[in-house]
């Protein structure tokens, strides 16, 4: 099940016994009908045909009964930007590192607060296992091992 905007907002207020969803800082303007737009945490330049690691402004905390997928917003997709990795495990806490590839011919500048990806929350049926890997509590861009 994908969470609707009203369910996302309910979970953000802590009105669910399964655990709280956290998005900080939260902006009502970023709330979509069935997703939330994540913003860029700084200024970045995406060179053509290069994978660039970009951190989100938001810190996200998923309870053990929620997972998330991320998709590039269509406004960036129309410019040739592809998000190459986009799954967030239940229990994850921290800023997200986005792997963005600019398939266009020109450099593309991202400015802090640009809404670049949508995060979509999915309910996990048993919700017993939580993420505890090396990216837990990440801040800023985290490179691969």
LOLUMDREN-232754 format. One record per residue (C-alpha): residue in one letter; x, y, z; chain. Coordinates in nm, 3 decimals, always signed. Layout:
BEGIN
{logu 'a' {X Y Z} 'A'} ...
//
This chain:
BEGIN
{logu 'x' {+0.000 +0.000 +0.000} 'A'} {logu 'x' {+0.128 +0.348 -0.090} 'A'} {logu 'x' {+0.065 +0.614 +0.171} 'A'} {logu 'x' {-0.157 +0.908 +0.069} 'A'} {logu 'x' {-0.082 +1.265 +0.171} 'A'} {logu 'x' {-0.329 +1.247 +0.460} 'A'} {logu 'x' {-0.167 +0.924 +0.584} 'A'} {logu 'x' {+0.183 +1.074 +0.550} 'A'} {logu 'x' {+0.074 +1.378 +0.751} 'A'} {logu 'x' {-0.094 +1.156 +1.013} 'A'} {logu 'x' {+0.223 +0.951 +1.050} 'A'} {logu 'x' {+0.434 +1.269 +1.074} 'A'} {logu 'x' {+0.215 +1.384 +1.366} 'A'} {logu 'x' {+0.282 +1.050 +1.541} 'A'} {logu 'x' {-0.079 +0.932 +1.529} 'A'} {logu 'x' {+0.017 +0.571 +1.453} 'A'} {logu 'x' {+0.119 +0.313 +1.712} 'A'} {logu 'x' {+0.362 +0.149 +1.464} 'A'} {logu 'x' {+0.615 +0.430 +1.502} 'A'} {logu 'x' {+0.671 +0.780 +1.382} 'A'} {logu 'x' {+0.767 +0.894 +1.036} 'A'} {logu 'x' {+1.005 +1.193 +1.040} 'A'} {logu 'x' {+1.081 +1.440 +0.761} 'A'} {logu 'x' {+1.282 +1.740 +0.887} 'A'} {logu 'x' {+1.256 +2.012 +0.781} 'A'} {logu 'x' {+0.903 +1.947 +0.657} 'A'} {logu 'x' {+0.744 +2.185 +0.405} 'A'} {logu 'x' {+0.375 +2.173 +0.322} 'A'} {logu 'x' {+0.463 +2.293 -0.029} 'A'} {logu 'x' {+0.655 +1.966 -0.087} 'A'} {logu 'x' {+0.361 +1.741 +0.012} 'A'} {logu 'x' {+0.208 +1.575 -0.294} 'A'} {logu 'x' {-0.107 +1.354 -0.314} 'A'} {logu 'x' {+0.090 +1.027 -0.268} 'A'} {logu 'x' {+0.453 +1.137 -0.220} 'A'} {logu 'x' {+0.676 +1.406 -0.076} 'A'} {logu 'x' {+0.925 +1.614 -0.277} 'A'} {logu 'x' {+1.276 +1.597 -0.132} 'A'} {logu 'x' {+1.496 +1.903 -0.176} 'A'} {logu 'x' {+1.866 +1.936 -0.254} 'A'} {logu 'x' {+2.080 +2.008 +0.053} 'A'} {logu 'x' {+2.328 +2.239 -0.124} 'A'} {logu 'x' {+2.438 +2.373 -0.461} 'A'} {logu 'x' {+2.558 +2.107 -0.706} 'A'} {logu 'x' {+2.656 +2.095 -1.073} 'A'} {logu 'x' {+2.562 +1.785 -1.271} 'A'} {logu 'x' {+2.809 +1.742 -1.559} 'A'} {logu 'x' {+2.688 +1.554 -1.867} 'A'} {logu 'x' {+2.694 +1.173 -1.841} 'A'} {logu 'x' {+2.844 +1.161 -1.491} 'A'} {logu 'x' {+2.695 +1.014 -1.173} 'A'} {logu 'x' {+2.693 +1.292 -0.914} 'A'} {logu 'x' {+2.619 +1.226 -0.547} 'A'} {logu 'x' {+2.382 +1.484 -0.401} 'A'} {logu 'x' {+2.243 +1.495 -0.047} 'A'} {logu 'x' {+1.888 +1.584 +0.048} 'A'} {logu 'x' {+1.806 +1.880 +0.268} 'A'} {logu 'x' {+1.564 +1.663 +0.463} 'A'} {logu 'x' {+1.654 +1.417 +0.733} 'A'} {logu 'x' {+1.421 +1.117 +0.705} 'A'} {logu 'x' {+1.337 +0.855 +0.967} 'A'} {logu 'x' {+1.133 +0.552 +0.866} 'A'} {logu 'x' {+0.970 +0.332 +1.129} 'A'} {logu 'x' {+1.008 -0.044 +1.088} 'A'} {logu 'x' {+0.671 -0.076 +0.911} 'A'} {logu 'x' {+0.753 +0.168 +0.626} 'A'} {logu 'x' {+0.990 +0.146 +0.328} 'A'} {logu 'x' {+1.027 +0.407 +0.055} 'A'} {logu 'x' {+1.109 +0.437 -0.312} 'A'} {logu 'x' {+1.237 +0.752 -0.477} 'A'} {logu 'x' {+1.174 +0.879 -0.827} 'A'} {logu 'x' {+1.321 +1.176 -1.007} 'A'} {logu 'x' {+1.061 +1.452 -1.043} 'A'} {logu 'x' {+0.931 +1.477 -1.399} 'A'} {logu 'x' {+1.060 +1.835 -1.437} 'A'} {logu 'x' {+1.416 +1.701 -1.397} 'A'} {logu 'x' {+1.345 +1.387 -1.598} 'A'} {logu 'x' {+1.244 +1.608 -1.890} 'A'} {logu 'x' {+1.590 +1.765 -1.871} 'A'} {logu 'x' {+1.756 +1.423 -1.889} 'A'} {logu 'x' {+1.826 +1.364 -1.518} 'A'} {logu 'x' {+1.805 +1.003 -1.399} 'A'} {logu 'x' {+1.803 +0.882 -1.037} 'A'} {logu 'x' {+2.003 +0.557 -1.034} 'A'} {logu 'x' {+1.935 +0.427 -0.681} 'A'} {logu 'x' {+1.607 +0.476 -0.510} 'A'} {logu 'x' {+1.511 +0.241 -0.225} 'A'} {logu 'x' {+1.506 +0.323 +0.146} 'A'} {logu 'x' {+1.480 +0.035 +0.395} 'A'} {logu 'x' {+1.254 +0.035 +0.700} 'A'} {logu 'x' {+1.429 +0.184 +1.003} 'A'} {logu 'x' {+1.659 +0.414 +0.803} 'A'} {logu 'x' {+1.752 +0.746 +0.968} 'A'} {logu 'x' {+1.945 +1.033 +0.811} 'A'} {logu 'x' {+1.985 +1.247 +0.505} 'A'} {logu 'x' {+1.961 +1.057 +0.178} 'A'} {logu 'x' {+2.239 +1.052 -0.080} 'A'} {logu 'x' {+2.097 +1.068 -0.432} 'A'} {logu 'x' {+2.289 +0.925 -0.730} 'A'} {logu 'x' {+2.191 +1.158 -1.015} 'A'} {logu 'x' {+2.304 +1.121 -1.376} 'A'} {logu 'x' {+2.264 +1.408 -1.620} 'A'} {logu 'x' {+2.206 +1.248 -1.961} 'A'} {logu 'x' {+2.183 +1.590 -2.129} 'A'} {logu 'x' {+2.462 +1.759 -2.324} 'A'} {logu 'x' {+2.498 +2.064 -2.093} 'A'} {logu 'x' {+2.594 +2.107 -1.728} 'A'} {logu 'x' {+2.290 +2.136 -1.504} 'A'} {logu 'x' {+2.300 +2.338 -1.182} 'A'} {logu 'x' {+2.098 +2.234 -0.878} 'A'} {logu 'x' {+2.044 +2.496 -0.609} 'A'} {logu 'x' {+1.983 +2.433 -0.241} 'A'} {logu 'x' {+1.609 +2.376 -0.183} 'A'} {logu 'x' {+1.538 +2.262 -0.544} 'A'} {logu 'x' {+1.277 +1.986 -0.528} 'A'} {logu 'x' {+1.450 +1.709 -0.724} 'A'} {logu 'x' {+1.302 +1.370 -0.623} 'A'} {logu 'x' {+0.977 +1.233 -0.488} 'A'} {logu 'x' {+0.980 +0.988 -0.200} 'A'} {logu 'x' {+0.692 +0.739 -0.196} 'A'} {logu 'x' {+0.616 +0.553 +0.127} 'A'} {logu 'x' {+0.506 +0.188 +0.128} 'A'} {logu 'x' {+0.370 -0.013 +0.418} 'A'} {logu 'x' {+0.575 -0.323 +0.509} 'A'} {logu 'x' {+0.354 -0.614 +0.613} 'A'} {logu 'x' {+0.542 -0.763 +0.910} 'A'} {logu 'x' {+0.751 -0.459 +1.001} 'A'} {logu 'x' {+0.988 -0.645 +1.236} 'A'} {logu 'x' {+1.329 -0.585 +1.078} 'A'} {logu 'x' {+1.494 -0.245 +1.058} 'A'} {logu 'x' {+1.796 -0.113 +0.868} 'A'} {logu 'x' {+2.121 -0.091 +1.065} 'A'} {logu 'x' {+2.385 -0.048 +0.794} 'A'} {logu 'x' {+2.672 +0.196 +0.746} 'A'} {logu 'x' {+2.449 +0.474 +0.607} 'A'} {logu 'x' {+2.244 +0.497 +0.928} 'A'} {logu 'x' {+2.234 +0.854 +1.070} 'A'} {logu 'x' {+2.411 +0.990 +0.761} 'A'} {logu 'x' {+2.465 +1.361 +0.709} 'A'} {logu 'x' {+2.574 +1.515 +0.378} 'A'} {logu 'x' {+2.693 +1.313 +0.081} 'A'} {logu 'x' {+2.803 +0.959 +0.173} 'A'} {logu 'x' {+3.021 +0.785 -0.088} 'A'} {logu 'x' {+3.006 +0.413 -0.161} 'A'} {logu 'x' {+3.230 +0.174 +0.028} 'A'} 
//
